[in-house]
Amino acid sequence: MPLRSRLEHASVPVAERLNALPRLVLPLVVLALFVVSVLVPAFGWVPLVLVAALIAWFLFLTWPRLSLPERLMRSTVLLMVIAAAIVRAFPR
C-alpha cells in the first residue's frame, strides 16, 4: 500500500474527530499556540512546530485536490511558520 494511502487511511479517525468539533475550536487552538509561543520565550518554538506539523498534515491530505495557487499559498504559510519556529529556537 502506498504511503499516501496509508497516511490518508490513518488520518480518517483524527479528521472525523476534528470535523465533529465546533468550527471555532481549531482556529482558537492555533491562536492559543501562537500566543504561547510569544509569551514563553525559552520554548516558544515548540508551539510553532506543533502548528507547522498541523499545517503540513492538512497540506499533505489536501494536496491532490488543490489548484496551483492554493498549493503555493498554503506552502508559503507552512514555510513562514517553520521560519518563525527556527527564529524562536535560535535567537541571536
Steps between C-alpha positions, in 0.01 A plus 500: 500500500648840403600751767227749405227235530631382838519854638158594366351184651672561835382864498131420461419454873686818598344699216154377600558607862622842387200533270266421791637792704336843480641706213686751721691245710787432261569868413489586871745220581738626229463856632570378854814323378619822333434695822690243706792519257517877557460484879750220565826621351713202603280237336296714262608290205319187629143629440609628159630155408161357602322753278738421213434127542124561490530717189728243333254221577208698353710594198601138439141377521359769270789527251344297214181707511663845513561730206847646444426836670353319801807276523731802483307694766480212744863403444601862564309505828671175603843641414426819694403307813812282467713815461339652810572180695865506392534866598343425842721194551826675407479867601806718464 
